[in-house]
């Protein structure tokens, strides 16, 4: 099961009822923001 790790799908996953999924989505968004700042 491959998960898309782009920002759009991460934001969509934040609305998921699954807590694990939401946490993972938050981490993706966080990492993405940190990555953008580094560049």
N, C-alpha and C positions, 0 to 999 in steps of 0.2 A: 504493500500500500504506500504509494508515493504521495507525500503531501506537498502541495504548492506552497512555497515560502515567499510569495510576493506580497506586497503590502495590502493589496485589495482583498485577497482571500483571507489574510490575517484579520483585517477589520471585520470581514463578514463572519469569521469564526468567533469573534468576541460576543456575538449575539447567540452563540450556541448554548444550550442548556447544560452541556457537559463541562464541568469545571476544569478537568485536565486539558481539554481542548482550548478553553479560554485562556488558561495560564500559558499554554504554549504560544497562542496567538499574541499575547501581551509581550512575551519574550522576543518573538519575531519583530514586532513593532519597535521594541526597545533597542534591539540589536541594529535594526535598520537605521534608526535615528542616530545611534552612536557611530555607525558606519558612515553616514552622510556627513557627520561633523568632522570625522577624521579626514575626509577628502577635501 
